[in-house]
Amino acid sequence: MNAIAVVTSGGDAPGMNAALRAVVRACSYHKIRCKGVRLGYQGLITNDIVELGPRSVSNIINRGGTILKTARSSDFKTKEGRQKAFENIQKNNIDGLVVIGGDGSFTGAMTLEKEFGIKTIGVPGTIDNDIFGTDSTIGYDTALNTAMDAIDKIRDTATSHNRLFFIEVMGRDAGFIALNSGIASGAQDILIPEKKDDIETLFSSIERGEKAGKLSNIIVVAEGEELGGVYDLAKFTKMKYPKFDVRVTVLGHIQRGGDPTCADRVLGSRLGIAAVEGLLNGKSAVMAGIRSNKVVYTSFEDAIQKQNVINKELIRIVEILAR
Ligand code: ADP
């Protein structure tokens, strides 16, 4: 291989810069050229491609977001768009592509590989941790800590005013952030898409808390929870318990930003190198991940289609802890 290109695609996640830096420096170490594609797959289509050397990625390991920027490219979902991308890949003498992103980005990479034979390798970058083939995705640990810090702050005001808070955290399809940040911040209950909740179970949990002498309460709710969302939950709870002072906070995009944690910087660094070395060893259409502290490669098909399952033990302990 003479040149590898790297792209950050889909939703941004803290630690993507650490992964990008590792890709660039692994290329330098192995004496191959590295090119950065700006604005996700759109940059492949518009030929927005820059040469990257070890100094291009100085002082970014500690920064959230992605210096290459990212975008959602609808053009890349079309055959014509991918044809243009392929032509630019050829024009720039690119022999392999590292895609740092989520399962949408991997679907795009897999399609490019199938249609044009481009060697592609994925690095899981998403705060939701919903990708099969790695114990943790880049950005997840940072998002967890951001959510936990925010919930801690809300708890201060909840306690001072005897309030019941419904706090929505990110996770449209997966409850990893809700479950773990909820346990870490002492939530009374946690509602996630993987656990089929009903409103009566929630009410009995709230009542249990009240009987145990709790004057304030925190309920953490994943975006994708199926009881109707935080605002409806708050409304129904207020109707049932008019005496409660019920409030809602949606944490939103603060969970996507901020300086990556140590764990995310190390994860991004390891996976960036694993991606380059995977390509050099002839791997393609796979995602680099870490399982039980070892680098493993999972086919794009499995990474996209299989589920990263919630640890049921964590669901069980929520009730034990909420006394
Ligand atoms: P994520 O990678 O975080 O899951 P998206 O689902 O938005 O984010 O996907 C990122 C990009 O990957 C899209 O904007 C598009 O360019 C590309 N992509 C997603 N799905 C496909 C697909 N089915 N075919 C080709 N490209 C796709």
Boltz pocket constraint, residues with backbone or C-beta under 6 A from the ligand:
constraints:
  - pocket:
      binder: B
      contacts: [[A, 9], [A, 10], [A, 11], [A, 41], [A, 71], [A, 72], [A, 73], [A, 74], [A, 76], [A, 77], [A, 78], [A, 101], [A, 102], [A, 103], [A, 104], [A, 105], [A, 106], [A, 107], [A, 108], [A, 109], [A, 111], [A, 125], [A, 126]]
      max_distance: 6.0
